Structure formats: structure tokens, C-alpha cells
Amino acid sequence: MKVLALMGSPRNNGSTYMAVEMVEERLREMGEIEMEYVHLKDMDLGECIGCHACIHLGEAHCPVDGDRGEIEKRMLGADALILASPVYSLGVTSLVKKFLDRFSYCFHRPRFFGLPVLAIATAAGAGQKASSHLMADCARFWGCAPVYTVELPKLDLNLTDAHREKVLRTLRGAAEKIFRATQCSGPPRPAFRDLVAFRVWRDLAANSEPDSADHVHWRDRGWLEADYYYPTSIPGYYRLSLRLIEGLMRRYSGRVYGDA
Ligand SMILES: Cc1cc2nc3c(=O)[nH]c(=O)nc-3n(C[C@H](O)[C@H](O)[C@H](O)COP(=O)(O)O)c2cc1C
């Protein structure tokens, strides 16, 4: 089992690294794993210039490119993904934000189905939740599932034994969840919010230019007529609520953007 850890700290051996190492240790106890640490600071992430080429024309048209394609290849080849960031100014580091921005086309054209993710944020005191949830939300939009979050204090301080024990328990528990997720056959059943998100993006893709990257991607995969990115059973009461939400969504978008 291959685990890819995308490390968002500019420091190699700080708290964030210590946290991921503890996850690795538990994973190794449970099975044979190949762990790859990719320090985002060592990658050429470039800087998104806001041209929208990746979204409208396709990621191959990105004028910045750098190591984006290489990182995506490694993510596609992984059985589990760890996204780890220290908190800087109440959010993820600029390295992580750059990485997330460079993968924005995956909101439109998700691809990491069935890839379990653990999002870890470490901080001196505040901002862990905003940071771990930002990484987790992006991962969900990109198709990853299941997605877990962990929020931690700085680990290079003199934590009390009780607190260190608590951190260790949290990280070991997270490692167990990730490991179990890799043992499931096929991607998990989507949550209601995933089904709603699918319908939002399906409408956008259906209404985009027929030769746009989104339209072609969705059409070629049969998603424009599908219930979800992959076959899954949707309970009747979900279907009813989804139809209602879709109607409201179209009315809202008609009011704001005009009818397509
Ligand atoms: C520029 C900078 C900004 C920071 N901002 C915050 C913050 O907003 N909230 C917080 O609790 N800790 C903040 N911290 C502390 C780090 O989140 C904390 O030390 C973290 O564990 C460092 O991770 P690392 O050792 O992996 O680099 C900041 C640290 C730096 C260097």
C-alpha cells in the first residue's frame, strides 16, 4: 500500500513532520506500506496567474505548469494521501495554498475517486480547524473519499505526558481509519453533500461550451446523464430532496446569471 504525504511546512523536521511520522508508525504496525514524503517546498509549484486556462481549456494548457503534473501523477498512484500543514496566520501555509490553487481544475473535473485522505494541521494555538477543513474540503471536491481531519498542537514543545499521549492516540486512531479505508473494495457511498455537489458541477459542465474541457470531460465519462461519478445506490428520499435542491439551484442561478 502506497501512502503519499504532501508536506506543507517550509521546515523538514518540525511538528507537522513529527505528526505524520506518528501516523506512519501506526500504519507500519498494521500492514506493509510504502511511504513517500513530498515536501511542497522542494517542488516547483509556480504561482497561479488566474488565466483560467486549466479550467476552460484543460490543465495541459496551464502556462505555469512546473511540477503540478508530477504531483498529480503521484496522487493518482497512491492508495492513501496525507495533506499536512502548519497553521500560518490562521490558515494553511502559502505552500499548501499554492498547491490547492494549482489543482483548482479538479473541482470541475474530479479524478481521485476512492482515495482516502487525512488532513492534518498543527498550530501553536489557533486556526487548526480552518486549515484542516480547507484541505479536507478541497480533497472532497476533487473526488477523494473518505476524508478525515486531525487538529494538533505544536509537538516540538514540552507537552505534558498526558497531552502527548492524547496526540498519539488521535494520530494512531486517524492512521487506523485511513488503513481501514484502503482495505475497502471500491470507493465509498457518497454523502448527501457529495450528491448535491455532483449536481452543481454537472449543471455547470452541461451548460458550458460543448468544446470546453469540462463539457468534454463530463460527456466522455457519461457523467452528464449519470447520478454520480460512479455507480452507487441513492435512497428514494435522497432523490426527492436532490430534485428539490436542483430546482432551487436552477432558479437561483437563473436569477443571478440569467437563463443559460
Ligand atoms: C509565520 C508563522 C505564522 C504562524 N501563525 C500561527 C497562527 O496563526 N496560529 C497558531 O496557532 N500558530 C501559528 N504559528 C505556529 C505554527 O503553526 C506552529 O509552530 C506549527 O506547529 C509549526 O509547524 P512546523 O514545525 O511543521 O513548521 C505560526 C508560525 C509561523 C512561523
The ligand as a Tripos MOL2 file, in Angstrom:
@<TRIPOS>MOLECULE
LIG
   31    33     1     0     0
SMALL
NO_CHARGES

@<TRIPOS>ATOM
      1 C1          4.7210   32.7440   10.0650 C.3       1 LIG1
      2 C2          4.0390   31.8940   11.1250 C.ar      1 LIG1
      3 C3          2.7000   32.1000   11.3890 C.ar      1 LIG1
      4 C4          2.0530   31.3420   12.3580 C.ar      1 LIG1
      5 N1          0.7350   31.5530   12.6000 N.ar      1 LIG1
      6 C5          0.0970   30.8190   13.5320 C.ar      1 LIG1
      7 C6         -1.2960   31.0250   13.7930 C.ar      1 LIG1
      8 O1         -1.9810   31.8070   13.1610 O.2       1 LIG1
      9 N2         -1.8780   30.2770   14.7590 N.ar      1 LIG1
     10 C7         -1.1560   29.3800   15.5100 C.ar      1 LIG1
     11 O2         -1.7370   28.7760   16.3760 O.2       1 LIG1
     12 N3          0.1470   29.1380   15.2570 N.ar      1 LIG1
     13 C8          0.7870   29.8330   14.2940 C.ar      1 LIG1
     14 N4          2.1190   29.5870   14.0240 N.ar      1 LIG1
     15 C9          2.8070   28.4830   14.7260 C.3       1 LIG1
     16 C10         2.8600   27.2250   13.8690 C.3       1 LIG1
     17 O3          1.5850   26.8870   13.3500 O.3       1 LIG1
     18 C11         3.3410   26.0160   14.6530 C.3       1 LIG1
     19 O4          4.5650   26.3190   15.2530 O.3       1 LIG1
     20 C12         3.4600   24.8030   13.7840 C.3       1 LIG1
     21 O5          3.3810   23.6470   14.5710 O.3       1 LIG1
     22 C13         4.7580   24.7690   13.0080 C.3       1 LIG1
     23 O6          4.8270   23.6130   12.2370 O.3       1 LIG1
     24 P1          6.2380   23.0330   11.7150 P.3       1 LIG1
     25 O7          7.0450   22.7940   12.9410 O.co2     1 LIG1
     26 O8          5.9040   21.8000   10.9840 O.co2     1 LIG1
     27 O9          6.8380   24.0760   10.8200 O.co2     1 LIG1
     28 C14         2.7890   30.3380   13.0750 C.ar      1 LIG1
     29 C15         4.1360   30.1310   12.7870 C.ar      1 LIG1
     30 C16         4.7650   30.8920   11.8220 C.ar      1 LIG1
     31 C17         6.2220   30.6240   11.5000 C.3       1 LIG1
@<TRIPOS>BOND
     1     1     2 1
     2     2     3 ar
     3     2    30 ar
     4     3     4 ar
     5     4     5 ar
     6     4    28 ar
     7     5     6 ar
     8     6     7 ar
     9     6    13 1
    10     7     8 2
    11     7     9 ar
    12     9    10 ar
    13    10    11 2
    14    10    12 ar
    15    12    13 ar
    16    13    14 ar
    17    14    15 1
    18    14    28 ar
    19    15    16 1
    20    16    17 1
    21    16    18 1
    22    18    19 1
    23    18    20 1
    24    20    21 1
    25    20    22 1
    26    22    23 1
    27    23    24 1
    28    24    25 2
    29    24    26 1
    30    24    27 1
    31    28    29 ar
    32    29    30 ar
    33    30    31 1
@<TRIPOS>SUBSTRUCTURE
     1 LIG1         1 GROUP 0 **** ****
